Amino acid sequence: MATWFLIIFLSLTLCFLLNLFLRRTDTNSLPLPPNPNLFPILGPFQWLRKGLGGLNSYLRSIHHRLGPIISLRIFSVPAVFVSDRSLTHKALVLHGAVFSGRPPALPTGKIITSNQHTISSGTYGATWRLLRRNLTSEILNPSRVKSYSNARRSVLENLCDRIRNHGEEEKPIVVVDHLRYAMFSLLVLMCFGDKLEEEQIKRVEFVQRRELLSFSRFTILNVFPSITKLFLRKRWEEFHQIRREHKDVLLPLIRSRRKMIDCSKDYVQSSYVDTLLDLELPEEKRKLNEDEIVSLCSEFLNAGTDTTATTLQWIMANLVKNQEIQERLYKEIESVIGEEEKKIEEEEMKKMPYLKAVVLEGLRLHPPGHLLLPHRVSEDTELGGYKVPKNGTINFNVAMIGRDPMEWDEPMEFKPERFIREDEEAVEVDVTGSRGIKMIPFGAGRRICPGIGLAMLHLEYFVVNMVKEFEWKQVEGDEVDLSEKFEFTVVMKYPLKARAVPRVKKTLRPGLMAYKRHRADIIIS
């Protein structure tokens, strides 16, 4: 490990010296954003050993000391970090075309994204626009989302059954395990169209999460890959083996859909993979190959599963920790649906402003990603009085924006009431950031998450029905701990364990039931 730490240090030193030479030839008079280190090359080593989790805490301390825009020299161009709402709005919304690029993928990233042929990693241009438009118009449009209502209901019933059965064993429920499986079941159905058996779903989930969570383990392979391919052959082989096994699981599902389409004259597209099979890339004048379809399907599953399950766990943890908030939400549910035992659907959720407030507060305080994916600028530009050089990367700190004490009172407290007016109506909050940024859990501008509508629906739908069905309580000895840990998203360091007590259904006395039936007969007649 010490050897490779030395290699990283030497490579970064070389990059720093190269940049000193390049800066001498730069005629632009604007300075770069302040760097916290007298010797910039030393900065990354304060957090490198801790991974991205270390970077998050390091950035918080530097922003507090140097202001809302800083730079760190990690590779050949500086990486700029922004934590200010107005600067973020200026960059992503007002000057979106300049700030909408993506940096070139690192060697391992190129393999996982099929040379950046995914929506999240794709270079800003015609191919990226086609892939994004296909997803939003064919799968995430309101009518298509509504068509999956039966699937949502089925997944919810299965989730409630699993929680209920687990509760009968009188063991604490590790909530995120059930949430992740539920979200994954739903996204697999939307992606591949077929209702898979539980064993198949778990197999897909296993290869997806293994590739996702092992990604940081292979980061070192990107430092002078020609050298690491020689000295870290086994790790490269492990990386390629994981990718092969991932494709071996997804490709049969993709080929099955292709075969079904080819054999059916009356076939109607009903899944994400269906829309990808005949898509033609405008810049390359060809259809997507199987590798690229695997990467796009993998992106779809990860983006819709892990982020949603993570946010759901944070929301449920705060409802367990704050019983009075959970009780207020349940009273709102009762006021809208009475004592009906049916599952709550989208139309009823629109009448629940406090539900939306709970979800928004969860997203504000616990965004699944504390940093947006890096953006790349297409030309030399100015931001906050500083220069952002062409091809430089710029990162926006979602967590610090949502927790800004200048905008939010007691920002570290979970207070859904901040999204409710005195007349009990919802406060209008633009989470897209188009009219001004207060919180951007889904990003903003041209690169905003295309699944924002679906994510909000899933969050509200599962929160409201889980609270309707169960009273969620703390486990003695396993009290809620809201410490954070970075994986693919920022998750709870200690996963939520809770007791889910089924709500007691209120029943009417037989005489009163007969009276009500009699009154109903009179009204009907």
Secondary structure as GFF3:
##gff-version 3
##sequence-region A 1 525
A	DSSP	alpha_helix	2	24	.	.	.	ID=ss1
A	DSSP	three_ten_helix	40	46	.	.	.	ID=ss2
A	DSSP	three_ten_helix	48	50	.	.	.	ID=ss3
A	DSSP	alpha_helix	51	66	.	.	.	ID=ss4
A	DSSP	beta_strand	69	73	.	.	.	ID=ss5
A	DSSP	beta_strand	78	82	.	.	.	ID=ss6
A	DSSP	alpha_helix	85	89	.	.	.	ID=ss7
A	DSSP	pi_helix	90	94	.	.	.	ID=ss8
A	DSSP	alpha_helix	96	99	.	.	.	ID=ss9
A	DSSP	alpha_helix	107	112	.	.	.	ID=ss10
A	DSSP	alpha_helix	126	138	.	.	.	ID=ss11
A	DSSP	alpha_helix	142	147	.	.	.	ID=ss12
A	DSSP	alpha_helix	149	168	.	.	.	ID=ss13
A	DSSP	beta_strand	173	174	.	.	.	ID=ss14
A	DSSP	alpha_helix	175	192	.	.	.	ID=ss15
A	DSSP	alpha_helix	198	213	.	.	.	ID=ss16
A	DSSP	three_ten_helix	215	222	.	.	.	ID=ss17
A	DSSP	alpha_helix	225	231	.	.	.	ID=ss18
A	DSSP	alpha_helix	233	263	.	.	.	ID=ss19
A	DSSP	alpha_helix	272	277	.	.	.	ID=ss20
A	DSSP	beta_strand	280	281	.	.	.	ID=ss21
A	DSSP	beta_strand	286	287	.	.	.	ID=ss22
A	DSSP	alpha_helix	290	321	.	.	.	ID=ss23
A	DSSP	alpha_helix	323	337	.	.	.	ID=ss24
A	DSSP	alpha_helix	346	349	.	.	.	ID=ss25
A	DSSP	alpha_helix	353	365	.	.	.	ID=ss26
A	DSSP	beta_strand	375	376	.	.	.	ID=ss27
A	DSSP	beta_strand	381	383	.	.	.	ID=ss28
A	DSSP	beta_strand	386	388	.	.	.	ID=ss29
A	DSSP	beta_strand	393	396	.	.	.	ID=ss30
A	DSSP	alpha_helix	398	402	.	.	.	ID=ss31
A	DSSP	three_ten_helix	416	419	.	.	.	ID=ss32
A	DSSP	three_ten_helix	445	447	.	.	.	ID=ss33
A	DSSP	alpha_helix	452	469	.	.	.	ID=ss34
A	DSSP	beta_strand	470	474	.	.	.	ID=ss35
A	DSSP	beta_strand	484	486	.	.	.	ID=ss36
A	DSSP	beta_strand	490	492	.	.	.	ID=ss37
A	DSSP	beta_strand	497	502	.	.	.	ID=ss38
A	DSSP	alpha_helix	510	524	.	.	.	ID=ss39
###
